[in-house]
Amino acid sequence: EKGGWSSFMAKEISEEPEAVANTLIGRTADGAVHLEELAPLGDEVLAGIDRIVVIACGTAAYAGMLAKYAVESWSRIPVDVELSHEFRYRSPVITERTLVISISQSGETMDTLMAVKFARESGAKVLSVCNTQGSSIPRESDAVLYTHAGPEVAVASTKAFVAQVAALYLVGLHLATVRGTLDAKAIARNVRQLHDIPEKLAKTIESANRLRELAHWMADTQSVLFLGRNVGYPIAMEGALKLKELAYIHAEGFAAGELKHGPIALIEPGQVVFVIVPSPRDKLSLHPKVVSNIQEIRARGARVIAIAEQGDAAVHPYADEVIPIPLAAPLFEPILAVAPLHIFAMELAAAKGLDVDQPRNLAKSVTVE
Ligand code: F6R
């Protein structure tokens, strides 16, 4: 079943472009978004919601964190992302105008299932983004939007993550349509960006081969830090989680802006730091801020591996390695930037002789709370 691949994880990373493409199929036409799956929620209800709460665990929660930037920007609805097990055991403010969106690859994660039941009992409508037909979470939800990533066998979630982001971006564009917060041209522009992702992701995966060598060189590394800002922040978190779970290395993801509020104290000569660099074309002007973060950590001896837009000349003088990603609109770049981090975690685990499909202590579906 692995085909010619060394592991299911290697195969599934190679399927990331397809997972996005398949998740988009039949859901857009003529530059507009059509999500029949959302009909049970009712467009009037969607037009009236005043808050979205995303509930998920692990990698699925990082997909939610990333989607927050797009959904808020497009629909102007505030989005909170909560870990299912934290949401469930307190007294969250939920009204009939709250839309809860659960995200789960397996559809069986007990923490998320319990949180979905709790949200509905509290009066919220629940939309679930799920990759597994016939699983438990969809059965407990008001509406389901399936990701079409195909079965994911490796314990670490990879192709499901990019499919989840694509599905959530469609939801964001649907909400912007029913609420009139984006005009048809802007929707069409974003739909085009989404459809361009598979090809760009395939290119990114090709050019990330260099990481294989790097991972071998780094097999003895004890700690790796990941910095990202804005949409790069959830990607930094995801990169760190993958390294922990697969290579058993201490890894932390930080918001780059936090560096000077504490984490910079960790930087000593030889510390490896991945930096997800925002596009230099970003209207928010975050690029120079992150480049200056890179200079600060380099001055303290860090080894910097930058994931940056191809042609970003400002990064090269300061980074030890640059992994290029094709040009995309800023909200879409992180969907490309995540693949090199998946590859790196897999290759480092392989370099250490570990089982990348079945990391120790972990199960594919966590069916206990
Ligand atoms: C990390 C990973 C886990 C899952 C989490 C949620 O690589 O695979 O963090 O993302 O356990 O699982 P699902 O999406 O099945 O609810």
Residues whose N, C-alpha, C, O or C-beta is under 5 A from the ligand:
A	BS01	F6R	C57 G58 T59 A60 I103 S104 Q105 S106 G107 T109 V155 A156 S157 K364
